């Protein structure tokens, strides 16, 4: 077989296998690296023997270098600096002190448990200080954890990759040259990071300037200009100092993202597609080149080394580096659990194995096998269980609690107080100074500013809140605010008191990302007046399995008559703002307002007794529901549950 054709066939099979693994992983909703490793091993020399990466020769090193540069650039391009700012202290500690702790701990574990020589042990530790954006990012797309945790993990994965790779190069230099001077180690690391950061910052700024000024370039050509510029910067940095190019690509991506270039989403989409291709090719090739016999030959000591790295060193690192952070113990525990290793560890370990073998130094294949054992263990154990652990710790974004509410009116203040009474986040935002003062008198956190200001939303805590609720008296404004909040912060639940023209739509979320709050046509001004006049009661009811249909029918009838408005529902221990299309479930505890003009009448008769604070109570008007006694009554309740016809809706609108 001709060599060119053989290489072509190898690359074709690699791409097909890689994309097939991505498709299967996407269908099964598991990290893609799982199937990339499986497919690579299956097609490699220890499997069916179709793939032989050694045929590529030095071309494999070229593919690895350019692909890693692209992967790290895409990671920097996707970093949200605003999110990183909230966890900057913890992130800085993880990248600096965390790297040192992992290096020392991993080296000692590999030496004492894995019986590696000290030099090889610390080279292994340097290779596994990284976590890897190629694994973290897809994992966090599937496991929706709260914003602080995802920002910390993504930031660590992107920033620690070049640090770890450069650290590994410095350790390798020590092994090859025998220079163990600590000053040499530190200076080698700092110089490479400094050169890389400087070239990346300038290059990223220039790329941003070109994209802004070069109007004659089409969008497709702009994407290719960025790709050429990226590899040009990488080559320049590598020429000046080996491995400095890794830091260059990360910083260039971060600076380009901060430049706010036009059509940024198209650029990120293009780079994301290239990264998927690069990751697919790299993992298939590197896994196919892995000798399973060398992994099994490591013995029990290697397994203990990986276990100590995962269950001892990682938790110690995270707890020390996040000691004074705002993360709670659940968030810290999840960060401890999720630290899968990725493509940088695999690719650098493969290259180092070749270099050590060429220099006649034993341990190259063993260290590659141990690194891949670490990758396999962390990916399969942590990657496949991350969703279950997040749900167990209740830190998924869908489980986030608390609310940021726009509109400082009586109903919104009542909702904020109900959240606050449970110890959850409750923040109001309004431009009306007088209304804000009234909220402050009730000890509610309030921002007297515009909710269109993203800095205000950030200070209000929307990044970690479970709900954004826009309930000003202007429904159109509510739509704009909800759309802005959804685009900038993506909270789990975005709700708005919608105007009748929007609330009558079948799916208002088709135009906005907001759901209508409370009821389809919420007469907010009316209920604010009821509250101010004391013409309401605050009630609660729990949906029971026995007579559920009649309970639902009774509630819907009261809502249609505008005698009752559901505010909150407590479900599975979480307090949620009710949506107009709420799917009531058995066990739901519904908190509502019931119109009752009697308190207002008593207040007038008594000469104006000050209004007392509303307390939640069981109300007979809602609780006294007839139990179905026959199939006829059961069918009647089902009829009552149906939505009103257009004629009924029009009649109700006319009467109101």
C-alpha positions, 0 to 999 in steps of 0.5 A: 500500500502506498504511504500517501494513500495509507495516511489518507485512509488513516485520517479518513477513518479517524474523522469518521470515527470521531464524528460518529463518537460525537453523534452517539454521545450527543444522542445519549447525553454523555460526555463525548470523550467517553465514546472518543476513547472507546472508539479510539481504543477499539480501532487501535492496535489493541482492538481491531487494528484499523488505526495506526497513528505511528504511520503519521510519524512527526505529522502526529506532533504537528496535528497535536500542536495545531489542534491544541492551539485551536482548542485553547483559543476557543476556550478563551473565546468562550470565557465570560469575564463577568462570570469569572469576576465573581469567582476571580479569587478562587480561580486565581488560587486554583491556577496558582496554589492549586497547581502547586498542591496538585504537583506536590501531592501527585508527585508524592503519590506517584512515587510512594504508591506507583513506585515511579522515580521522583523525576518521572513522578513529578512529570506525571503530576505536572501533566495532570494538574490540568482539568481540560475545557474539552471535557468540562465545557460539554459536561457543563452544557449537559449538567446545568449547574449554577453560574458560579460553579460553572464559571469557576470550572470553565475558567479553571479548565481554560486557564490551567491548561497552558500553566500545566503544559508549560510546567510539564515542559519545565519538568521535562527540561529538568529530566533531560538536562539534569538542572534542578535549580529552583530558580531555573524552574520558576524563571522558565515557567514565568518567562514562558507565561509572560511571553505567551501572555504578551503576544496573545494580548497584542495579537488578540487586540490586533485581530479585534481591530481588523475585524472591526475595521475591515468592512470589505471582508465577508463573515466567512473570510473573517473567520478564516482570518482569525484562524490564520492569525491564531496559528500565526501568533502560536507559531511566533510564540513557539519560535521565541520560546517553546510552549509559550504558544499555549498561553498565547492562544488562551490570552488571544481568545480572551482579549478578542472576546473582550473586544466585542467584535461584530458577528461574534456569535458567528465567529464562536460558532465557527471556532466551536465546530473546528474545535469539535473536529480537532478534539475528535481527531486528537482523541481517536488518534491518541487513544488508538496509539495507547497500549492497554497492556502498558496500562494493565502492567502498571498494577495496583499502585497506579490505581491507588495513585489515581484514587489519591489524586481524585479523592484526597488531593483534589478535595484538599486543593479545592477547599483550601483555594475556596476557603474565603469564597462565597461558595457554599459547601454543596458547590465546593463539593461539586467542584471537588468531584468534577475534575476530568482530565482532557486532551492537553494531558493526553497529547502532551503525555504522548509527545513526552513519551516519544521524547523520553524514548528517543533520549533513552530514558525509561518511563515514557510509555509508563507515564503515558499509560498512567496519564491515560489511566487517570483520564479514563478514571476521571472521565468515566467516574466523574463525567458520567456521574456529574449530573446525578451528583449535581442533583443530589447536591441541589446545585443545578440551575433549575434548582436555584432559588430566590428571585429578582423582581422588577417593579416595587409595588404592593404585590411584588413586595409581598412576594419578596417578603415571602421569599425573604421569610424562607431565607432566600434571595429577594431583591426588588428593582425600580426607578420610583424612589418613593416605592423603593423607600416603602420596600426598605421600610419592610427590610427588603433589599431594593435597587433604585435604578433601571433594570436595563442596566446589566450592572444593576442586575449583576449586583442584585444577584440575578446570576445566581437567582432562580427567577427573574420576574418583571411585574411593572404596570407596563406590560410591554416594558416587562417583555423587554426587561424579561428578554434582556435578562434572559439574553444576558444572564439566562436564569432558569425561570424568566417570567413577566406580567404580560399585556393582554395582547401578548398573554392571549398568544398560544406561546408567548415564549416564541417571541420572548424567552419569558413565561406569563406570570400568575395568570393569563391576563393579570390585572396588576393594578387591581390587585395592588389596589386590593392590597393597599386597601386591605381587601385581600386575604393571604391563603395557602392550599395543598393539592391532595390526590383525593379530589384533585380534579375538583380542587383544580377546577375550583381554583381555576374557577376562582382565577377566572372570576378574578377572585383569586390570584396564585402567587407562589407554589412550593414544590419539592422543597422549593418556592417558585413563582406561579406561571399562567400555564402551571401544571398543578401536581399532587403535593403542591402547596399553593400560596395565593391572594383572595379578594375579600372586601370585608376587611376594607369595610371593617377598617372604614367602620372602625375609623381606620385601624392600621393594616396588620401584616398579612399572614398565610392561613387556610381559607374556607372559601378555597378549602371547602371543596365537594368530593366527587361522588359519581362518574357524572361529577368527575366528568363535570370537574374535567369540564371545569378544568378546560380553558374558557372558550373565546366567547367566554374569554371575550365576555369576561374581558368585557365585564372586567 
